[in-house]
C-alpha cells in the first residue's frame, strides 16, 4: 500500500506557498539591480518544487517517475539557458548615429 499525504501536509504546503508569495511581494519593493531576478527565480523554484512534490504527488511516486520529471525540468532549463545565451550574444542592434560634417544652411 502506498503512502498517502495527510491534511496536515497539504496545510503546511499551502501556508508555505502563501508565505513565499508574500515574501515575493515584499521583496518586489526592494531594488537590488540584477539580484531581483536571482531572488525571484529562487523563490519561484521553491514554490514550483513544493507544487510538484506535494500537489502533484511526486512524493508518492516511484523513482522512475521522479527521474522523468527531473529530466524534463533540466531540459527546460537547458533550452531557456541556450535561448538566453543566443539572444545575449547577438549583435544585431544598430549602432547609434554619428554626426557628420555637412555644409548645411541650417547651421
C-alpha atoms as one frame of an Amber mdcrd trajectory, in Angstrom:
protein
   0.000   0.000   0.000   1.316   3.419  -0.923   1.827   6.254   1.484  -0.808
   8.989   1.197  -0.408  12.547   2.382  -2.405  13.818   5.307  -4.320  17.060
   5.584  -1.510  18.449   7.732   0.940  18.099   4.840  -1.398  19.945   2.498
  -1.998  22.736   5.018   1.745  23.114   5.680   2.403  23.329   1.951  -0.404
  25.854   1.496   0.960  28.053   4.286   4.478  27.775   2.837   3.225  28.808
  -0.618   1.330  31.782   0.837   4.400  32.809   2.851   6.633  32.578  -0.230
   4.141  34.615  -2.257   4.103  37.272   0.481   7.902  37.222   0.522   7.941
  37.718  -3.253   5.583  40.638  -2.904   7.585  42.198  -0.097  10.874  41.813
  -1.946   9.409  43.344  -5.100   9.522  46.747  -3.408  13.284  46.464  -2.867
  15.516  47.311  -5.829  18.625  45.137  -5.922  19.567  45.552  -9.566  20.385
  42.142 -11.005  19.717  40.491  -7.645  15.963  40.898  -8.176  16.000  38.275
 -10.887  18.046  35.778  -8.893  15.920  36.091  -5.755  12.671  35.976  -7.744
  13.705  32.856  -9.635  14.880  31.218  -6.421  11.545  31.799  -4.707   9.661
  30.650  -7.820  11.771  27.483  -7.943  10.965  26.671  -4.322   7.249  27.198
  -4.958   7.370  25.030  -8.095   9.173  22.294  -6.157   6.501  22.348  -3.442
   3.721  22.125  -6.012   5.426  19.256  -7.863   6.374  17.365  -4.717   3.123
  17.683  -2.757   0.208  18.628  -5.019   1.340  16.543  -7.997   2.067  13.663
  -5.592   5.666  13.075  -6.656   6.383  12.166  -3.050   4.193   9.085  -3.539
   5.686   8.052  -6.882   8.434   5.631  -7.731  11.919   6.817  -8.608  11.356
   6.403 -12.360   8.536   8.947 -12.340  10.620  11.370 -10.296  13.526  10.906
 -12.680  11.270  11.663 -15.656  10.159  14.928 -14.015  13.753  15.836 -13.152
  14.931  15.252 -16.722  12.027  17.332 -18.055  12.917  20.231 -15.764  16.605
  20.017 -16.664  15.808  20.048 -20.388  13.566  23.081 -19.896  16.359  24.883
 -18.036  18.796  23.958 -20.807  16.516  25.311 -23.541  15.833  28.553 -21.689
  19.542  28.996 -20.973  20.549  28.400 -24.585  17.910  30.861 -25.772  19.143
  33.496 -23.315  22.758  32.987 -24.384  21.767  33.229 -28.044  19.880  36.487
 -27.538  22.637  37.951 -25.348  25.400  37.105 -27.815  23.764  38.594 -30.894
  24.929  41.998 -32.011  22.039  42.888 -34.269  21.212  46.215 -32.683  22.157
  49.185 -34.843  24.872  51.421 -33.569  23.987  54.938 -32.612  24.081  57.563
 -35.308  27.280  59.526 -35.526  27.087  63.178 -36.517  28.681  64.035 -39.823
  30.069  67.319 -41.078  27.777  68.788 -43.650  27.557  72.142 -45.295  24.007
  72.809 -44.314  22.056  76.015 -44.499  20.584  75.348 -41.049  23.802  75.827
 -39.091
